[in-house]
Amino acid sequence: MLIMLTTTALAGCFVPTGDAGVRVLPEAPATAAIPGELLANYSFENPVLDVGSQSPVHPDDWVAFTSGKSDLVLLSGAAAHSGNQAARFEAHAVPSFYQGLSQAVPVTRGAVYQFSAYVRSEPTRPLQGTVIGQLSIEWYDANDNEIGGREWGTTWGASLSSKEWTKVEVSGVAPGNSARAHFVIVEKGGAQPVGGCVFFVDDASVKRESE
């Protein structure tokens, strides 16, 4: 059963403290506008993580999904390709599990869309076993029905660097009856996934290339 989880922004909201007062979380910094960028919160800088907090936080504007168990896809300040935060994916020790993040974007029929991101393994818990990550594009019509074949990027797995960020990409042409696309970052485990291994994703991007 697919479980969808939405996120809520924490920036600028009042949070009760242990005493009678309240404190105000810092405002999330405005992400610099990039000409032609179609994703919101593409650098995973929002919401700003509260220093010292152990509460799990999903990135704003992305929808988390999972194949069953609670997802382990959260924001982290432990690594970043740019800015201060990235999305962190931690594997389950469950054969054939999947989990990830998705963002829906309106598309123009016949246009080419390029989806990219930067990925890196966690040095102390790198990807192992059959755990892989992958980008994909899913096309939907105006009635929210998935149409056409999905576009899949090259997978990354145990050979992914834990020292340098690797750029991954996938592109596709919007079908004639499409109205929007879901741009997806997914983690999957095969027959022998290793629980607890981690990779980071940062600076995702979707751009319309041409018609």
GIKA-V156388 format. One record per helix or strand. SS is the DSSP state (a for helix, b for strand). FROM is the first residue (numbers start at 1). TO is the last residue. If there is no record, write none. Layout:
ss=SS from=FROM to=TO
ss=SS from=FROM to=TO
//
This chain:
ss=b from=3 to=5
ss=b from=14 to=16
ss=b from=22 to=24
ss=b from=63 to=66
ss=b from=73 to=76
ss=b from=86 to=90
ss=b from=98 to=106
ss=b from=112 to=121
ss=b from=129 to=140
ss=b from=146 to=152
ss=b from=156 to=156
ss=b from=166 to=173
ss=b from=180 to=193
ss=b from=198 to=210
//
